[in-house]
């Protein structure tokens, strides 16, 4: 993993911050469900849950990348993966709490579950990639 670390960590963290701001905007300030179809791919869950999974998956992956490239962080890939999942999911919980105070918004445990599933899958892909690159 040492080969993946570098000192230019500000760009990694900046990308995670930009995505977090974008998620905040769409979670709290934009019109809810504007143009969102009721069912997503496969017809299992609503399209909004897919958006949650993709958005928080991307956030989790960016957090994992930023932490793995930050010399101040622990070097354990497992620790970084768990922190990235917890960070993305925790941010999702904060966004749900913020939505509770916006009249046109509603909160739901389904959104938090979609956030956690998306973050876990994306960070899992990051973890497999890091292990594969280290083995090469």
C-alpha positions in Angstrom: 0.0 0.0 0.0 3.0 2.3 0.5 3.2 2.6 -3.3 -0.3 4.1 -3.4 0.5 6.8 -0.8 1.6 10.3 -1.7 1.9 13.8 -0.2 -0.6 15.4 -2.6 -3.5 14.6 -0.4 -5.4 17.8 -0.7 -6.8 16.9 -4.1 -8.2 13.6 -2.8 -9.9 15.3 0.2 -11.1 18.2 -2.0 -12.9 15.7 -4.3 -14.6 14.1 -1.3 -15.6 17.5 0.0 -17.0 18.6 -3.3 -19.1 15.4 -3.5 -20.3 15.8 0.1 -21.4 19.4 -0.7 -23.2 18.1 -3.8 -25.0 15.4 -1.8 -26.0 18.0 0.8 -27.5 20.2 -1.9 -29.5 17.5 -3.5 -30.5 16.1 0.0 -31.6 19.3 1.6 -32.0 22.2 -0.8 -33.3 20.8 -4.1 -36.9 19.8 -4.9 -37.4 16.2 -3.7 -38.0 13.5 -6.3 -38.2 16.0 -9.1 -38.3 13.8 -12.2 -37.4 10.6 -10.4 -39.2 7.5 -11.6 -40.9 5.5 -8.9 -39.0 2.2 -9.6 -35.3 1.8 -10.4 -33.6 -0.9 -12.4 -34.8 -4.4 -11.7 -38.0 -3.0 -10.2 -36.9 -3.9 -6.6 -36.5 -0.5 -5.0 -37.3 3.1 -5.9 -34.9 5.0 -8.1 -34.2 7.3 -5.2 -32.6 4.4 -3.4 -30.3 3.8 -6.4 -29.3 7.5 -6.3 -28.5 7.1 -2.6 -26.4 4.0 -3.2 -24.4 5.5 -6.0 -23.9 8.9 -4.3 -22.8 7.5 -1.0 -20.9 4.7 -2.7 -18.8 7.3 -4.5 -18.4 9.3 -1.3 -17.2 6.1 0.5 -14.7 5.3 -2.2 -13.4 8.9 -2.3 -12.9 8.8 1.5 -11.1 5.5 1.3 -8.8 6.9 -1.5 -8.1 10.1 0.5 -7.4 8.2 3.7 -5.1 5.7 2.0 -3.1 8.5 0.3 -2.9 10.6 3.5 0.4 10.0 5.3 -1.3 11.0 8.6 -3.7 8.1 8.5 -3.3 4.5 9.6 -1.9 2.1 7.0 -4.3 -0.7 7.7 -6.5 -1.2 4.7 -9.2 -2.8 6.8 -9.2 0.2 9.2 -9.4 2.6 6.3 -12.2 0.6 4.7 -14.3 0.6 7.9 -13.7 4.3 8.5 -14.7 5.2 4.9 -17.9 3.1 5.2 -18.7 4.7 8.6 -17.9 8.2 7.3 -20.1 7.9 4.3 -23.0 6.2 6.2 -22.7 8.7 9.1 -22.9 11.6 6.6 -26.0 10.0 5.2 -27.5 9.9 8.7 -26.7 13.6 9.1 -28.4 14.4 5.8 -31.5 12.5 6.9 -31.6 14.4 10.2 -31.2 17.7 8.2 -34.1 16.7 6.0 -36.3 16.3 9.1 -36.2 20.1 9.4 -37.1 20.9 5.8 -40.9 21.0 5.2 -40.9 19.5 1.7 -38.6 16.6 2.7 -39.0 13.4 4.6 -36.6 11.1 6.3 -36.5 7.3 6.0 -34.5 4.4 7.3 -34.6 3.0 3.7 -32.4 5.9 2.6 -29.8 5.2 5.3 -29.8 1.5 4.4 -29.2 2.4 0.7 -26.4 4.8 1.8 -24.7 2.0 3.8 -25.1 -0.6 1.1 -23.7 1.8 -1.6 -20.8 2.8 0.6 -20.0 -0.8 1.6 -20.1 -2.0 -2.0 -17.9 0.8 -3.4 -15.4 0.6 -0.5 -15.3 -3.2 -1.0 -14.4 -2.7 -4.7 -11.7 -0.2 -3.5 -10.4 -2.8 -1.0 -10.2 -5.6 -3.6 -8.4 -3.2 -6.0 -5.9 -2.2 -3.4 -5.2 -5.8 -2.5 -4.9 -6.8 -6.2 -2.5 -3.9 -6.9 -0.4 -4.8 -3.8 -0.1 -8.4 -5.0 1.2 -7.4 -8.4 
